[in-house]
Amino acid sequence: MKVIAFVYHDVVANGEVDRSGFPGRAAARYKLTTNQFEQHLEAIRAAGRPPSLIPDKEVDGGLAPPVVLTFDDGGASAADVGERLTQLGWPAYFFVVSDYIGSASFLDADGISALRAAGHTIGSHSRSHPARISQCAWGRQLDEWRESTDRLSEIVEKPVSAASVPGGFYSTQVAKAASAAGIKVLFTSEPKIRSWTVDGCLVLGRYSITRDTSAVTARRIAEGSAAPRLRQAASWSLKKVAKGLPGDPYSKVRGAILNRD
């Protein structure tokens, strides 16, 4: 199956970056202002590809891959984002870190239920958002998925079987643990269109949106243009190598850059 999936995080007003989702500079890089987000929505609409949920089967070979919107973390801004998407008639996936439900700057149970009632899909973004879930032991990985999906299932009153990998630290074992926890669809942060399966779990890549991603770039990705997708793929290949090295040099270098900025 081919899918063009975007991963967004929080949408905040100018100067209020810590009012939704995780605080700090690292998280802020993935937060768009309200104006930026509106520009992205308009750009995606201009691409002529209204976002949808994952189709039940592969689209016809002659058709372009469907566009899918996903939002990670479960920050408080997801409530407004969901309402805006509902106005457009665009369903989306909202992936929630269950340990933070009801905490300051995060959705509470009522907010999650409202998103589900509006036609959006609620999924897991793990229980605690571990720094490197791919380096966690099997039992920890299984608990992260199982406990979070159990909690979210109680809230939405139906089984939760979709999830996204926290921090982009994907591995085959992470997908195997997700499948063992009952997850049927797992989104990674690897920028690719073609999906694959692990133990019956459908695994899909996504194109990351940061505060520096222009609306023009979002439109071109939605249209299926190869150039912006290849740029993300090249960048991801370097990150993937760094993330797999002992001692987590990726996070150390990234932290040093953010502190310098």
Secondary structure, DSSP 4 states (H G I P E B T S, - for coil): -B-EEEEE--EE-TT-GGGSSS-SHHHHTT-EEHHHHHHHHHHHHHTT----PPPSSPPPTTSPPPEEEEEEE-BTTHHHHHHHHHHHT---EEEE-GGGTTSTTB--HHHHHHHHHTTPEEEES-SS--TTGGGS-HHHHHHHHHHHHHHHHHHHTS---EEE-GGG---HHHHHHHHHTT--EEE-S---SB-EEETTEEEE--EE--TT--HHHHHHHHHT-HHHHHHHHHHHHHHHHHHTSTT-HHHHHHHHHHHH-
